[in-house]
């Protein structure tokens, strides 16, 4: 197996695999497990394709598929596959004829054209774009027009098969050599016949006919044109439901190079239409003159190795299909992104502003979407959203506008903090006594300015002592002192007794250490505080306090 065969197969397989992996990993919205499994399968298939196309193929013994070993074609010009009549005389035992402008390759029978092209595609695929076909026709060697037309039908079938094999139509040249007066090659392409004399520049047929005795061959050339048009081209170009018509790239003809056979198709045609007959003489021609080399420059613009073969076109088609699929998946992915953001925005709009908990949850979803879009704006959006469809900027603006409309819930009302007034017991009472001293009134008035009875609030008066003395005596003394302060407030402020709560704690709740005189002085105290309590200190005609402040304990207020 030639390197020129292996390298294109491997290269095309790698390119096709890379394109499929690009589509799979960047655009198709499936899980990573599915992508990994598909990647493994793709590599297995790619390896099988390379092994199948690069393994050595021996020629089959039954000849069902002809394998032709071709030499390396070191030319950029056209490679003409010659088939048809009289190839032994044309090539004179050679398989190839090389010129400065191209190659002539002996293909043999018309039915072998497809096999030869297949072998060229396997061995030298880059030369597929340089191929063309020339059908050599010798009407003087055919005695039955139906047989001649049958060969042309076979040519049409081969052209159709070669197009299916290569993916494009190969140029077809019809070369016709007729008996009669000797003429140079005449090439007809379009409506302007050109005569190509040997060792001279091509010239128009009209100019050539006016030189010397060339007018003598005008009747033969005229009949030759008619014969080619009504017999050869008619068979090639007529409508057929099985094979498409073949319109030749060019027609080349000359006369005087063939020996007429009795009752040949051409001799009968010529005699019936012009009563001309030519003697059967042996014509000797050199090998170079048997080839219409002047047609090679016409084929050169249509011969290029960069056209590639069917494998290249399949890879290009695969790339094109993958690009279309990538566009489709990109549109689908962007549609799903738009739906996700739209769903979050619709949920945000549907939740009333006073539903603070679900509103906060919806706000968190919007912020998450916005952060994702901001990151993509800085780092670039993922490839699956690219290809011109990504609407990130518009979605981000819509999210920001929704986030900006968020109104946070009102701050909770602070719980009422009770006002605690601490009075020094020694300023109010004598040591060990519970009767208010004469100078204590001013102290009580100044200290209790902020203490006012409120409906639903309880005035708590608590007495405290140090740890000097017995516990029971301290307990009784602290309660009596609290009652004395309560009685003074009740009588002075005209406050109902139900608004008071009197407590004596003794030395159970010190606020300082009893180990020092200063600490003991701080612990000897009377505390007055307002504590919210349901239905406490109700004044006739007033509503009770709000329920949210009914369960505040006295202990919390003293902290």
C-alpha positions in Angstrom: 0.0 0.0 0.0 1.4 3.3 -1.1 2.1 6.1 1.3 0.0 8.4 -0.9 -3.0 6.2 -0.1 -2.4 5.7 3.6 -1.8 9.4 4.5 -5.0 10.8 2.9 -7.1 8.0 4.6 -5.6 8.8 8.0 -5.8 12.5 7.5 -9.5 12.4 6.4 -10.4 10.1 9.2 -8.7 12.4 11.8 -10.4 15.5 10.4 -13.8 13.8 10.4 -13.3 12.5 13.9 -12.2 15.9 15.2 -15.3 17.6 13.7 -17.6 15.0 15.3 -15.9 15.4 18.7 -16.1 19.2 18.4 -19.8 18.9 17.8 -20.3 16.3 20.6 -18.3 17.9 23.4 -19.2 21.5 22.8 -22.8 21.6 21.5 -24.8 18.4 22.1 -26.5 18.8 25.5 -26.0 15.3 26.9 -24.2 14.1 30.0 -20.5 13.6 30.3 -20.9 9.8 30.6 -22.8 9.7 27.3 -20.2 11.9 25.7 -17.4 9.7 26.9 -19.1 6.6 25.6 -19.8 8.2 22.3 -16.1 9.2 22.0 -14.9 5.7 22.6 -17.3 4.4 20.0 -16.1 7.1 17.6 -12.5 6.1 18.0 -13.3 2.5 17.4 -15.2 3.3 14.2 -12.4 5.6 13.0 -9.8 2.9 13.6 -11.9 0.4 11.7 -12.3 2.8 8.8 -8.5 3.3 8.6 -7.8 -0.4 8.8 -10.4 -1.2 6.2 -9.2 1.4 3.7 -5.4 0.9 4.2 -5.1 -2.9 4.3 -3.5 -4.5 1.2 -5.9 -5.5 -1.5 -4.7 -8.2 -3.9 -6.2 -8.4 -7.4 -9.2 -10.7 -7.5 -8.7 -13.9 -9.4 -12.2 -13.8 -11.0 -11.5 -10.4 -12.4 -14.7 -8.9 -11.0 -12.8 -5.8 -10.0 -9.9 -4.8 -12.1 -6.9 -3.6 -10.1 -4.6 -1.3 -12.1 -1.2 -0.5 -10.8 -0.4 3.1 -12.0 2.9 4.8 -12.1 3.2 8.1 -10.2 1.9 10.9 -12.3 4.4 13.7 -11.9 2.4 16.3 -13.8 -0.1 18.9 -12.9 -1.7 18.8 -16.4 -4.6 16.7 -17.5 -4.6 12.9 -17.5 -6.7 11.6 -20.5 -8.1 8.1 -20.3 -8.3 6.9 -23.9 -10.8 4.2 -24.8 -12.6 3.1 -27.9 -11.3 1.9 -31.3 -7.8 1.3 -32.7 -5.9 1.7 -29.5 -3.2 -0.7 -30.6 -2.4 1.5 -33.6 -2.6 4.7 -31.5 -0.4 3.6 -28.6 1.7 1.1 -30.6 2.3 -1.2 -27.6 2.7 1.6 -25.0 0.4 2.0 -21.9 1.2 5.7 -21.3 2.2 8.6 -23.5 3.7 11.6 -21.7 3.8 15.1 -23.1 4.8 18.4 -21.8 1.1 19.3 -21.4 -0.3 16.1 -20.0 -0.7 12.3 -20.1 -2.4 10.0 -22.4 -3.3 6.7 -20.7 -4.6 3.7 -22.5 -7.8 2.6 -20.8 -8.8 -0.1 -23.3 -12.4 -1.1 -23.6 -15.0 1.5 -22.7 -16.5 -0.8 -20.0 -13.2 -0.6 -18.0 -13.3 3.1 -17.4 -14.9 2.9 -14.0 -12.5 0.3 -12.7 -9.5 2.3 -13.8 -10.9 5.5 -12.2 -11.5 3.5 -9.0 -7.9 2.3 -9.0 -6.7 5.8 -9.5 -8.8 7.0 -6.6 -7.2 4.4 -4.4 -3.6 4.8 -5.5 -3.4 8.4 -6.4 -6.5 10.2 -5.1 -5.0 13.7 -5.7 -5.0 13.0 -9.5 -8.8 12.5 -9.6 -9.3 16.1 -10.5 -6.9 15.8 -13.4 -8.8 13.0 -15.1 -10.7 13.3 -18.4 -11.9 10.8 -21.0 -11.3 10.6 -24.7 -13.4 8.2 -26.8 -11.6 7.2 -30.0 -14.0 6.4 -32.7 -13.1 4.8 -36.1 -16.4 4.7 -38.1 -14.5 3.0 -41.0 -14.1 -0.1 -38.8 -17.8 -0.4 -38.0 -20.2 -2.0 -40.4 -23.2 -1.7 -38.2 -24.4 1.6 -36.8 -26.2 -0.1 -34.0 -23.0 -1.6 -32.7 -21.4 1.8 -32.8 -24.3 3.3 -30.9 -24.1 0.5 -28.4 -20.5 1.5 -27.6 -21.7 5.1 -27.1 -24.4 3.9 -24.7 -21.8 2.0 -22.7 -19.8 5.3 -22.6 -22.8 7.1 -21.2 -23.2 4.4 -18.5 -19.5 4.6 -17.6 -19.7 8.4 -17.3 -22.6 8.2 -14.9 -20.8 5.6 -12.8 -17.6 7.7 -12.8 -19.6 10.7 -11.6 -21.1 8.7 -8.8 -17.6 7.5 -7.9 -15.7 10.8 -8.0 -18.6 13.2 -7.3 -18.1 15.3 -10.4 -18.4 14.8 -14.2 -15.2 14.1 -16.0 -14.6 16.0 -19.3 -15.4 13.8 -22.3 -13.6 14.3 -25.6 -14.9 12.6 -28.8 -12.1 11.8 -31.2 -13.1 10.7 -34.7 -10.7 9.6 -37.4 -12.2 9.1 -40.9 -11.0 8.0 -44.2 -10.6 10.5 -47.0 -8.2 13.3 -47.9 -5.5 13.9 -45.3 -6.3 16.8 -43.0 -4.7 18.0 -39.7 -6.6 17.7 -36.5 -9.7 19.9 -36.3 -10.9 20.7 -32.8 -14.5 21.8 -32.3 -15.3 23.4 -28.9 -18.4 25.5 -29.0 -19.2 27.0 -32.4 -15.6 27.8 -33.6 -13.7 24.9 -35.3 -9.9 25.3 -35.0 -7.4 23.6 -37.3 -4.2 22.5 -35.7 -1.6 21.8 -38.4 1.6 20.0 -37.3 4.4 22.4 -36.4 2.2 25.4 -36.9 0.0 27.6 -34.9 -3.8 26.8 -34.7 -6.0 28.8 -36.9 -9.7 29.1 -37.7 -11.2 26.6 -40.1 -12.4 29.4 -42.4 -8.8 30.8 -42.7 -7.3 27.3 -43.2 -9.7 26.4 -46.0 -8.6 29.4 -48.1 -5.0 28.2 -48.1 -3.7 26.3 -51.2 -5.9 23.3 -52.1 -7.6 23.0 -48.8 -11.0 23.7 -50.4 -10.8 20.2 -51.9 -11.5 18.6 -48.5 -14.4 20.9 -47.6 -17.1 18.4 -48.7 -15.5 15.6 -46.7 -15.2 17.8 -43.6 -18.7 19.1 -44.0 -20.0 15.5 -44.1 -17.8 14.5 -41.2 -19.3 17.3 -39.1 -22.8 16.1 -40.0 -22.0 12.5 -39.4 -20.6 13.2 -35.9 -23.5 15.4 -35.0 -26.2 13.1 -36.2 -24.7 9.8 -35.1 -22.2 10.2 -32.3 -23.5 13.3 -30.6 -27.1 12.3 -31.1 -26.5 9.1 -29.2 -24.6 10.8 -26.4 -26.9 13.7 -25.9 -30.4 12.2 -26.5 -32.8 11.9 -23.5 -32.7 8.6 -21.6 -34.5 7.8 -18.4 -31.7 5.4 -17.3 -28.5 7.4 -18.1 -28.1 11.2 -18.2 -27.0 12.7 -21.5 -23.3 13.3 -22.0 -22.3 16.6 -23.6 -18.7 16.3 -24.9 -16.2 18.8 -23.7 -14.7 19.0 -27.3 -14.8 17.1 -30.6 -11.6 16.3 -32.5 -11.6 14.9 -36.0 -9.4 14.4 -39.0 -9.5 12.5 -42.2 -7.0 10.5 -44.2 -5.7 8.5 -41.2 -8.0 5.4 -41.5 -8.3 2.8 -44.1 -11.9 2.4 -45.2 -13.5 -1.0 -45.0 -16.1 -2.2 -47.5 -19.6 -1.3 -46.5 -18.4 0.6 -43.3 -20.7 3.0 -41.6 -18.7 6.0 -42.7 -18.3 5.0 -46.3 -22.0 4.2 -46.7 -22.9 7.5 -45.1 -20.5 9.5 -47.4 -21.6 7.7 -50.5 -25.3 8.1 -49.9 -25.0 11.8 -49.3 -22.2 12.9 -51.6 -21.5 9.9 -53.9 -17.9 10.1 -52.8 -15.8 7.0 -52.6 -12.1 6.6 -51.5 -9.8 3.7 -52.4 -8.6 1.4 -49.7 -5.0 2.4 -49.2 -2.6 1.9 -46.3 -1.9 5.0 -44.4 1.2 5.2 -42.4 1.3 7.7 -39.5 3.8 8.3 -36.8 2.7 7.8 -33.2 2.7 11.5 -32.3 0.3 12.4 -35.0 -2.3 9.9 -33.8 -2.9 12.0 -30.6 -4.8 15.3 -30.7 -2.3 17.0 -28.4 -3.8 20.4 -29.2 -6.8 19.5 -27.0 -4.6 19.2 -23.8 -4.2 23.0 -23.3 -8.0 23.2 -23.5 -8.3 20.6 -20.7 -5.6 22.1 -18.5 -7.9 24.8 -16.8 -10.2 22.0 -15.8 -7.5 19.7 -14.4 -6.3 20.4 -10.9 -5.1 18.0 -8.2 -6.7 20.2 -5.5 -10.1 19.0 -6.4 -9.5 15.9 -4.4 -11.5 12.7 -4.4 -14.7 11.4 -3.1 -13.3 11.0 0.4 -12.3 14.6 0.6 -15.8 15.7 -0.5 -17.3 13.4 2.1 -15.2 15.0 4.8 -16.2 18.5 3.5 -19.8 17.4 3.6 -19.4 16.1 7.1 -17.9 19.4 8.2 -20.7 21.3 6.6 -23.4 19.1 8.3 -21.6 19.3 11.6 -21.5 23.1 11.3 -25.3 23.2 10.6 -25.9 20.8 13.5 -23.7 23.1 15.7 -25.8 26.1 14.7 -29.0 24.1 15.6 -27.7 22.9 19.0 -26.4 26.4 19.8 -29.9 27.8 19.1 -31.4 25.1 21.3 -29.0 25.7 24.1 -29.6 29.5 24.0 -33.3 28.8 24.0 -33.0 26.7 27.1 -30.9 29.5 28.8 -33.6 32.1 27.9 -36.3 29.8 29.2 -34.4 29.3 32.5 -33.9 33.0 33.1 -37.5 33.8 32.0 -38.9 31.2 34.4 -36.9 32.8 37.3 -38.1 36.2 36.2 -41.7 35.1 36.0 -41.6 33.5 39.4 -40.1 36.7 40.8 -42.9 38.8 39.3 -45.6 36.4 40.5 -44.6 36.6 44.2 -46.1 39.5 46.1 -43.8 41.9 47.7 -45.2 41.2 51.2 -44.3 37.5 50.9 -40.8 38.0 52.2 -39.5 34.4 52.5 -40.4 33.2 48.9 -39.4 36.6 47.6 -36.0 36.2 49.1 -35.6 32.7 47.6 -36.5 34.0 44.2 -34.1 36.9 44.6 -31.3 34.3 45.4 -32.1 32.5 42.1 -31.9 35.8 40.2 -28.6 36.7 41.7 -27.2 33.3 40.9 -28.2 33.7 37.2 -26.8 37.2 37.1 -23.5 36.1 38.6 -23.2 33.3 36.0 -23.8 35.7 33.2 -21.3 38.2 34.6 -18.7 35.5 34.7 -19.3 34.6 31.1 -19.1 38.2 30.2 -15.6 38.4 31.7 -14.3 35.0 30.6 -16.3 34.5 27.4 -19.4 32.5 27.0 -19.1 28.7 26.6 -18.8 27.5 23.0 -22.2 25.8 23.2 -23.9 29.2 23.4 -21.7 31.0 20.8 -22.1 31.1 17.0 -23.9 34.4 17.1 -26.9 33.4 19.2 -25.8 34.3 22.8 -28.2 36.8 24.4 -26.2 37.2 27.7 -26.1 41.0 27.8 -29.9 41.3 27.4 -30.6 38.6 29.9 -28.2 40.2 32.4 -29.9 43.6 32.0 -33.3 42.1 32.6 -32.0 40.3 35.7 -30.5 43.5 37.1 -33.6 45.5 36.6 -35.6 42.8 38.5 -33.0 42.7 41.3 -33.1 46.5 41.6 -36.8 46.4 42.3 -36.4 44.3 45.4 -37.7 45.9 48.6 -36.3 44.3 51.7 -38.7 43.5 54.5 -39.1 46.1 57.2 -36.9 45.8 60.2 -38.5 44.1 63.1 -39.8 46.3 65.9 -37.3 46.3 68.8 -38.6 44.6 71.8 -39.4 47.0 74.6 -36.4 47.3 77.0 -37.6 47.9 80.5 -36.4 50.9 82.3 -34.7 49.7 85.5 -34.1 52.2 88.3 -31.8 51.1 91.1 -32.1 52.9 94.4 -29.6 52.6 97.2 -31.3 51.1 100.2 -29.1 53.0 102.6 -30.3 56.3 101.0 -34.0 55.3 101.6 -33.9 53.3 104.8 -32.0 53.0 108.0 -29.9 49.9 108.5 -32.1 47.0 109.3 -35.3 49.1 108.8 -38.0 49.1 106.2 -39.5 52.5 106.9 -38.6 55.3 104.4 -36.4 58.0 105.9 -37.6 61.6 105.9 -35.2 62.7 103.1 -36.0 59.9 100.8 -38.9 61.6 99.0 -36.7 63.7 96.9 -34.6 60.7 95.9 -37.7 58.8 94.9 -39.1 61.6 92.9 -35.9 62.2 90.9 -35.4 58.5 90.3 -38.9 57.8 89.2 -39.4 60.5 86.6 -39.3 58.0 83.7 -41.4 55.4 85.4 -45.0 55.8 84.5 -47.9 53.4 84.6 -49.0 52.1 81.1 -51.9 50.0 80.3 -50.7 46.4 80.0 -47.4 47.2 81.8 -46.6 46.1 85.3 -44.5 48.1 87.7 -42.2 45.6 89.4 -40.6 46.7 92.7 -37.9 44.3 93.9 -35.8 44.5 97.1 -32.3 43.1 97.5 -29.9 42.9 100.4 -26.3 41.8 101.0 -25.4 38.5 102.7 -25.0 40.0 106.1 -27.3 38.3 108.6 -29.6 35.4 108.2 -31.2 34.5 105.0 -34.8 34.6 106.3 -34.2 38.0 107.8 -32.7 39.4 104.6 -35.6 37.9 102.6 -38.2 39.5 104.9 -36.3 42.9 105.0 -36.0 43.1 101.2 -39.7 42.4 100.7 -40.7 45.0 103.3 -38.5 47.6 101.8 -40.0 46.9 98.3 -43.5 47.2 99.8 -42.6 50.5 101.3 -41.5 51.9 97.9 -44.6 50.4 96.3 -46.8 52.1 98.9 -45.2 55.4 98.4 -45.6 55.2 94.6 -49.2 54.1 94.9 -50.2 56.8 97.3 -48.1 59.6 95.6 -49.0 58.8 91.9 -52.5 57.6 92.4 -51.6 54.3 90.7 -53.9 51.3 91.2 -52.3 48.6 93.3 -53.0 46.1 90.5 -50.2 47.9 88.5 -47.6 46.7 91.0 -45.7 43.5 91.7 -43.6 43.4 94.8 -40.8 40.9 95.2 -38.2 40.3 97.9 -35.0 38.4 96.8 -32.8 38.9 99.8 -29.3 38.1 98.9 -30.1 35.7 96.1 -29.4 38.1 93.2 -26.2 40.1 94.0 -24.8 42.4 91.4 -21.4 42.7 93.0 -19.3 40.6 95.3 -20.3 40.5 99.0 -16.7 40.1 100.0 -16.0 43.8 100.0 -17.8 46.7 101.7 -18.3 48.4 98.3 -19.8 45.3 96.8 -22.2 44.8 99.7 -23.2 48.5 99.3 -24.2 47.8 95.7 -26.1 44.7 96.6 -28.3 46.6 99.1 -30.8 48.1 96.6 -34.4 48.5 95.5 -35.1 48.1 91.7 -38.1 49.5 89.9 -38.9 48.4 86.3 -41.7 48.4 83.8 -42.5 44.9 82.5 -45.1 44.3 79.7 -47.7 41.8 80.9 -51.1 40.9 79.5 -54.0 42.6 81.2 -51.7 44.2 83.8 -52.5 47.6 85.2 -55.6 48.0 83.1 -57.1 51.4 83.2 -60.8 51.6 82.4 -61.5 52.3 78.7 -58.0 51.4 77.5 -57.2 48.3 75.4 -54.7 45.8 76.6 -51.1 45.8 75.3 -50.3 44.1 72.0 -49.8 40.3 72.2 -46.2 40.4 70.9 -45.0 41.9 74.2 -47.0 39.9 76.7 -44.5 37.1 77.3 -41.5 39.1 78.3 -40.4 37.9 81.7 -39.1 40.0 84.5 -35.8 38.0 84.4 -35.1 39.1 80.8 -35.7 42.7 81.7 -33.2 42.6 84.5 -30.4 41.4 82.3 
